[in-house]
Amino acid sequence: MSKIETAAAVVAEASVPPAVWTVGVLVAGALVLAVVSPVLRRRAPNVWWPLCGFPVAVLRFWWTWRRLADLQGLSVPRRPATALLGSVVVQGRALRPVKPRAGVPRWQRGGMTVRVLLHSGQTPEVYAAACEAMAHAWRMFAVRAVSDTRGTVWLVANAWDPLGMPAVPFRGSVGLLTAVVGVWEDGGRWLVNLRRVPHWLIVGATQSGKSTFLASLVAQWARQPVAMVGIDLKGGMELSMFGPRLTALATSRGEAVELLDRLVEITTGRMALCRSAGVRSVWELPDKQRLVPVVVLVDEVAELYLTATSADKAEVARVATALLRLGQLGAALGVHLVVAGQRFGSDLGPSATSLRAQLTGRVCFRVSDKGTAEMTLGDLDPGAVDAVQSISVSMPGVAVAHGAPDGGWMRARSYRVTPEDARETAQRFAHLTPAVGQLYAGAAA
């Protein structure tokens, strides 16, 4: 054997097996991740979660699931807890109860979800009561129990508070008259869909995030074939930034009366068109007759109801009647109300209370008085009023909104859209702005 062949044989005998190399690389990678994990979590949580947080959370889940289920009363015994011993009924506790069957944890942005099959006789409420214990066992920020089908419950865990970090505004499209305005506290996208909930009431004190929320709505609807008209009795200071994208803007109550009367006329014409076509809404009309949807943006609604003279009372009556008619008829005719203000109380009169009944979508940011929170959410869920009162000044953009994915209310945080962004968006899509004449029924033919 030559010297070269001898040397090659020695190197081959001394080489490390591939399995050892693989284990070494994995151990080295785990050590590196363990060192950089705290830094990643602080500076780039969305990178940290799939690399470090999620795998560890899955291990914690499988390691603690049986004990957690036993301690929280989620496991059930194989046999009844009572037995007949002669003429005596003996009650005991099963030594090895059967834990609920859980699926494989699924990754989601900033959290994970687990599907669990309910035992016979169990309800999702027992899992909701155990969510706090699950959050501690898995080292998560919060865990929620959601049931969308009979016999199952989804455990939704969040690694951090979704409301603690302002998110980047959504730039895509999710459908006509739909806008992604922020995130729910469970990490899901917060959508405002006028096709599903046609009219909205938005209240919030100064610097609470109300104006930013409106800007987020307009910034997304501006990209759609939608007509937007504004009523801003603060001289147009809030809505004028969207001027190039607004079909009309009223800055005084007199102008608001004329604009609302015209909108009622448009709605009446659309009603006649639907009646002649034999349909119940504009969405059932043929494509050639499809009408442009109209979104009516009202800022500082309380100013519309203030009265000082007898002439003011006449204007307020006309405004209240027109708004109420739009609220009652507009949903099926493609006319939608988005009413906003710093306060909305019973002191505005019975007309405001009647209008509130039509505004089924509710968003309440931090408010200055409890009465506004009660007027906004109290008729839907009194528990939401306490949640509004807990929003501090240091939490701009955080609100309590009715219309969560489970149908109730939930905390949410809106995207931060600057006035410059809103102004630039309105200018860029100004060519989509229809004239008032195009909103009438005959203009679509």
Secondary structure, DSSP 4 states (H G I P E B T S, - for coil): --HHHHHHHHHHHHSPPHHHHHHHHHHHHHHHHHHHHHHHHHH-HHHHIIIIIHHHHHHHHHHHHHHHHHHTT--B-SS-SEEEETTEEEE---SSPBPPEE---EEETTEEEEEEEPPTT--HHHHHHTHHHHHHHHT-SEEEEE--STTEEEEEEESS-TTSSPPPPP-S--STTEEEEEEETTS-EEEEETTTS--EEEE--TTSSHHHHHHHHHHHHTTSS-EEEEEETTTTTTTGGGGGGEEEEE-SHHHHHHHHHHHHHHHHHHHHHHHHHT-SSGGGS-GGGPPPPEEEEEESTHHHH--SSHHHHHHHHHHHHHHHHHHHHHHHHTEEEEEEES---GGG-HHHHHHHHH--EEEE---SSHHHHIIIIITT-HHHHHHHHT--TT-TTEEEEE--TTSSEEEEEE----HHHHHHHHHHTGGGPPPGGGGSGGGG-
